[in-house]
Amino acid sequence: MKFISSIVIAAALLPLSLQAKEISGVELVKTLTLNEQPLVLNGAGVRSKFFIDLYVGSLYVPTVIDNTAAVLAADNVAVRLNITSGMITADKMKEAINDGFDDATDGNTEAIQAQIVQFMQLFSAEIVDGDQFTLLASKASGVTAFKNGEAQATIASEPFRQALLKIWLGDEPAQNSLKEAMLGQ
């Protein structure tokens, strides 16, 4: 019994950075490795609309980063979206992503339109509560999209990579509070 009590006390004394993090019912891993690149959880928050939680967005980086410029300059970062609402459909996700690209590029999506069309194929199958999308943004290879842990496609384009990250972290993000949470602010 003393042994179990000691374990519980030791776990409670661990720094918060080492303890698991849960947001809106989603357990977030503190580290993940994608394409042999180890990344740490930088921050996470909830994307909500009309008081409904839609998804948990999290940002994974090589080392802690607190601003968009540093995220864009990093060799590898990942945005993870954990769907928490059945209200998100493939069509609604496509519409939101298109709006996000429009905001991220100040309405100038023409230069990356072919990559946007390719990226939208990730959302061709129905989206259900519990789905997970992970977007590894690498300066070397572009954006590799994963759905529920399985690689779907890689889009090699630096302007596309930057625009994609700006959907959540740019001057006109999907939601300001989500941006701040992902940047750990």
C-alpha positions as CSV (number, residue, x, y, z in Angstrom):
1,M,0.0,0.0,0.0
2,K,2.9,2.4,0.8
3,F,4.3,1.6,-2.6
4,I,1.1,2.6,-4.4
5,S,0.8,5.8,-2.3
6,S,4.4,6.7,-3.1
7,I,3.7,6.3,-6.9
8,V,0.6,8.5,-6.6
9,I,2.5,11.2,-4.7
10,A,5.4,11.0,-7.1
11,A,3.1,11.4,-10.1
12,A,1.4,14.4,-8.4
13,L,4.8,16.1,-7.9
14,L,5.9,15.7,-11.5
15,P,6.2,19.0,-13.3
16,L,3.1,19.8,-15.3
17,S,5.1,19.7,-18.5
18,L,5.7,16.0,-17.9
19,Q,2.1,15.1,-17.1
20,A,-0.4,14.2,-19.7
21,K,-2.6,16.9,-21.0
22,E,-6.3,16.6,-21.7
23,I,-8.4,19.2,-23.5
24,S,-12.1,18.8,-24.2
25,G,-11.9,15.0,-23.6
26,V,-8.9,14.5,-25.9
27,E,-5.7,13.1,-24.4
28,L,-2.8,14.9,-26.0
29,V,0.6,13.1,-26.2
30,K,3.5,15.2,-25.0
31,T,5.8,14.0,-27.8
32,L,5.4,12.4,-31.1
33,T,7.7,11.3,-33.9
34,L,6.7,11.8,-37.5
35,N,9.0,10.7,-40.4
36,E,11.7,10.1,-37.8
37,Q,11.4,13.7,-36.5
38,P,10.7,14.0,-32.7
39,L,8.4,16.9,-31.8
40,V,7.1,18.1,-28.5
41,L,3.7,19.6,-27.6
42,N,3.9,23.3,-27.8
43,G,0.3,24.1,-26.9
44,A,-3.3,23.2,-27.7
45,G,-6.8,24.6,-27.6
46,V,-10.3,24.1,-28.7
47,R,-11.8,25.4,-32.0
48,S,-15.4,26.2,-31.2
49,K,-18.3,27.8,-33.0
50,F,-21.6,28.9,-31.5
51,F,-20.5,27.4,-28.1
52,I,-19.9,24.0,-29.7
53,D,-16.4,22.4,-29.5
54,L,-15.5,21.3,-33.0
55,Y,-12.0,20.0,-32.6
56,V,-8.9,20.2,-30.5
57,G,-6.0,21.8,-32.3
58,S,-2.4,21.2,-31.1
59,L,1.0,22.3,-32.3
60,Y,4.1,20.1,-32.1
61,V,7.5,21.6,-32.5
62,P,11.2,20.6,-32.1
63,T,11.6,23.0,-29.1
64,V,9.1,25.3,-27.5
65,I,8.1,28.3,-29.7
66,D,6.0,31.3,-28.7
67,N,5.4,33.1,-32.0
68,T,4.3,32.5,-35.6
69,A,7.5,33.7,-37.2
70,A,9.5,31.1,-35.3
71,V,7.0,28.3,-36.2
72,L,7.2,29.3,-39.9
73,A,11.0,29.3,-39.7
74,A,11.2,25.9,-38.0
75,D,12.4,23.0,-40.1
76,N,9.6,20.7,-38.9
77,V,6.4,21.4,-37.1
78,A,3.0,19.6,-36.9
79,V,-0.5,20.7,-36.4
80,R,-2.9,18.0,-35.1
81,L,-6.7,18.3,-35.3
82,N,-8.7,15.9,-33.1
83,I,-12.3,16.1,-34.2
84,T,-14.7,16.3,-31.2
85,S,-18.0,17.0,-32.8
86,G,-20.2,15.1,-35.2
87,M,-21.2,18.4,-36.6
88,I,-18.0,18.5,-38.7
89,T,-18.6,17.0,-42.1
90,A,-16.2,16.7,-45.0
91,D,-18.0,19.5,-46.8
92,K,-17.9,21.8,-43.8
93,M,-14.2,21.0,-43.3
94,K,-13.4,21.8,-46.9
95,E,-15.3,25.1,-46.7
96,A,-13.4,26.1,-43.5
97,I,-10.0,25.1,-44.9
98,N,-10.7,27.1,-48.1
99,D,-11.7,30.1,-46.0
100,G,-8.5,29.6,-43.9
101,F,-6.3,29.6,-47.0
102,D,-8.1,32.7,-48.3
103,D,-7.4,34.5,-44.9
104,A,-3.8,33.2,-44.7
105,T,-3.0,34.5,-48.2
106,D,-5.0,37.8,-48.0
107,G,-7.2,36.4,-50.8
108,N,-4.3,35.5,-53.1
109,T,-4.6,31.7,-53.3
110,E,-3.9,31.5,-57.1
111,A,-0.2,30.6,-56.6
112,I,-1.0,27.6,-54.4
113,Q,-4.4,26.6,-55.9
114,A,-3.2,23.3,-57.3
115,Q,-1.8,22.3,-53.9
116,I,-5.1,23.4,-52.2
117,V,-7.0,21.1,-54.6
118,Q,-4.7,18.2,-53.8
119,F,-4.9,18.9,-50.1
120,M,-8.7,18.9,-50.2
121,Q,-8.6,15.2,-51.2
122,L,-7.7,14.5,-47.6
123,F,-11.3,15.5,-46.8
124,S,-13.1,13.4,-49.5
125,A,-14.1,10.7,-47.0
126,E,-16.7,11.4,-44.3
127,I,-15.3,12.9,-41.1
128,V,-16.6,11.5,-37.8
129,D,-16.2,12.4,-34.2
130,G,-12.8,10.9,-33.1
131,D,-11.0,11.3,-36.4
132,Q,-7.5,12.7,-36.1
133,F,-5.7,14.8,-38.8
134,T,-2.0,15.4,-38.4
135,L,-0.2,17.8,-40.7
136,L,3.6,17.6,-40.7
137,A,5.0,20.8,-42.2
138,S,8.6,20.2,-43.2
139,K,10.7,22.8,-45.0
140,A,12.6,19.9,-46.7
141,S,9.7,17.8,-48.0
142,G,6.5,19.9,-47.7
143,V,3.3,19.0,-45.9
144,T,2.6,15.3,-45.2
145,A,-1.0,14.8,-44.2
146,F,-2.0,11.9,-41.9
147,K,-5.6,10.8,-41.2
148,N,-5.9,8.6,-38.1
149,G,-2.2,7.9,-38.1
150,E,-1.9,6.8,-41.8
151,A,0.0,9.0,-44.3
152,Q,-2.3,10.2,-47.0
153,A,-0.2,12.5,-49.2
154,T,2.7,14.9,-49.3
155,I,2.5,18.3,-50.9
156,A,5.9,19.7,-51.7
157,S,5.5,23.5,-51.7
158,E,7.0,26.1,-49.3
159,P,4.3,28.7,-50.0
160,F,1.6,26.1,-49.4
161,R,3.3,25.0,-46.2
162,Q,3.4,28.5,-44.8
163,A,-0.2,29.3,-45.9
164,L,-1.4,26.0,-44.2
165,L,0.3,26.9,-40.9
166,K,-1.1,30.5,-41.1
167,I,-4.7,29.0,-41.1
168,W,-4.2,28.5,-37.3
169,L,-1.3,30.8,-36.5
170,G,-1.4,33.7,-39.0
171,D,-2.7,37.2,-38.6
172,E,-6.3,36.1,-39.3
173,P,-6.4,32.6,-37.7
174,A,-9.3,30.3,-37.6
175,Q,-9.8,31.4,-34.0
176,N,-7.6,33.8,-32.0
177,S,-7.9,31.9,-28.7
178,L,-6.9,28.7,-30.5
179,K,-3.8,30.4,-31.9
180,E,-2.8,31.7,-28.5
181,A,-3.3,28.3,-26.9
182,M,-1.2,26.6,-29.7
183,L,1.5,29.1,-29.1
184,G,1.4,28.5,-25.4
185,Q,0.3,32.0,-24.6
